[in-house]
Amino acid sequence: MNLPPRGTPSPQTVEGLFERGLFASRWLMAPFYLGLVFALLVLLGVFIRELVQGIPAALTSREDAILLILTLVDLSLAGNLILIVTFSGYENFVSKMDTRGHVDRPAWMGAIDFSGMKLKLIGSIVAISAISLLRAFMQLAGGDGEGGEHAGAPDTSTLAWMIGLHLTFVVSGVLFALMDWIAEKAGHGHGIDRGRA
C-alpha cells in the first residue's frame, strides 16, 4: 500500500480539498486574459481607422507621413504589449498552452518568468512613451497651426509632463532591472552558502 509522503495532505481531507480549491482558483484569471484579447481587437480597429484616415494627408505631406508612421508604430507596440501580458500571464499563472510544438510558437513563450515579464512590460511602456514623445515633438516642429505648429500639437506644459512621465518610466525600468539583478545575486550567494554548509 502506497502512502502519501508525510506532510502531504490527502485529497480527501479538508486541507486537501481546500488546497485543490485554491489551486483551481487560478482559472479566475482566464477571463482577464480573454478580455485582453478583446482589447487587442479594439486596438486593431483603432489601427485600421488611423491608417485609413491618415493616408490622404500622408501622401501630401512628409511631416504627416512621419506622424502616421509613428502613430502606427505606437499602436503596434501597444499590441505587442497586450500579447506579452496575455501569453506570459496565462502560462505563468493559469496553465501551460498546449501548442503541440507549433512552428510559429514564439521563442519567449514559456521562457519568461514573472520577473522577465515585468522587464518586458516596462520596456514596452518606455518604447511606447518614447514614440508618443517623438510624435509630440514632430507635431510641434511642423504643420499648419499658428507659429508653424501642427494642429492638435501639445502645449509646452503638456510636453513637459510627457517628458517627466517618460523619464519616470525609464528610471522605473532601470530600478526594476537593478532589483532583479540584486535578487539574483543574493540568490546565488545563498546557494553558495548552502553548498558550503
N, C-alpha and C positions, 0 to 999 in steps of 0.2 A: 504494500500500500504506500503510494507516494504522498507524503505530506508536504504542504507548502512550507518554504523556509520560515524559521522562527522570525516573528516580527512582520510577516506578510499577512495582511488582513484577508480572511476568507471572503469570497464573493457573497456568501450567504449572511455574513454578519452585517450589523447596522453600519459599522465603519466601512466595510467593503462596498455596500450599496451607496453610501454617501460619497465615497471617493469616485465610484463609477459615474454617479450623477454629476459630480464636479467636473470630471474629465469630459463627459458628454456636453457640458455647457459651452465648450469651445465652439460648438455649432451655432451658438447665438451670434457669433461674429460673421457667419456666412452671408446674412442679408446686407451687412455693411459693405462687403466686397461686391455683392450684386448691385448695390446702389452706386458704387464707383464705376461699374460697367455702364450703367445708365448715364452717369456723369460724362463718361467718355463719349457716348453717343451725342449728348448735348454739345460737347466740345467740338465734335466732328461737324455738327450743324453750324456752329459759330465759324469754324474754319472755312466751310464752303461759302457761307454768307460773306465773310471778309474777302475771300478770293474773287467771288463774282462781282461784288461792289467795288473792289479796288482795281480790277483790271483796266477799266476805261481810263481812270486817272493815271495809272502806272504806265500806260502806253504813250502818254503825252508829256510826262514829267519824270525826270531822273530821280528827284527827291521823293516823289510819290511812289515810284517803283521800289526804292530802297525802304521806305516806310512800310509798304505792303509786304516785302520780303521779311523785314524784322517782325512784323505782326504775325506772319505765318510761322516763322521760326519759334516765336514766343509760344504760340498755341501748340506747336508740335512738342516743345519741351514740356509743357503742362500735360500733354497726353502721355508722354514718356513717364512723367512723374506718377500719374494715375496708375499706369501699368506696373511700375516698380512696386508701389504700395499694395496693389491688388494681388499680384503674383507672390511677392515675398511675404506679405502679411498672411495670405491664405496658407502658404506652405509652412510658415513658421508657427502659426497659431491654431490652425484648423486641421488640415490634412495634406498629405503629400499628393500632388497631382499625378495621376497615372496617365502619362503621355505615351507609354509603350515605346520609349526610345525614339520618339518622333525626331526626324532630321532637323526640323525647324525649332526645336526646343531651345530657348536662349541659354547660353552657357552659364549665365549667372543664376539661373533658377535653381534653387536647392543649395546653392553655394553661399548665399547671402544670409548671414545671421542677423539678429536684431540690431547689433552694433553696426554692421555693414549697411543695413537698410537705413539707419539714421544718417550715416555719412552720405549715402547716395541721395537721400531726401534733401539734406541741407545743400548738397552740391547742385542739385537740380533747381532748388529755390534761388541760390546765388546766381545761377545761369539765367533763370527767368528774370530776376531782378536786374541783372546787367543788361539784358536785351531791352527791357522796359525803359531803363535809364538811357540807353543809346537811342532808342526811339524818341524819347522826350527831347534829347539834345538835337536830334535831326529835325524835329518839329520847330525847335527854336531857331535852328540855323537857316532855314529857308522856308518859302511858301508864300501864301497870298495874304497873310494877315498884316496888321499895321507894323511898321518897322521891319518888314521882311519876315515876320514870324508866320509860321504855318497856322491855319485856322484850327482852333482847339488845342494849341500848344499850352503846356503848363506855365503858370507864372513862376516867378523867382522863389516864392515861399514854398510852393508845391515841389519845385525841383530840389530845393534844399532838404525837404522832408524825404524825398525819394533817395537822395544821396545818403542821408543819415540812416535810412532804413536798409539800404544796400550794404553800407559799412557794418551795420549791426548783424546782418546775415553772414557777412564774411568773417567777422570776429567770432560769431557763434559757431561757424563751421570749423574754424581753427581750434576753438576751445573743445568742441566735441572730439575732434581728431586727437588733441592732446590728452584728453581724459581717457580715451580708449587706449592710447599708447602707454600711459601711466598704468592703467589697469592691466594691460597685457604684460608689461614689465614686472609688475607686482606679482602677477600670477606665475610667471616663470621663476621669479625669486622664491616664491613659496614652494614651487615644485622642486627646486634645487635643495631647499632646506629639508623638505620631506625625504628626498632621496638620500641626503647625508645622514638623516636621523635613521 
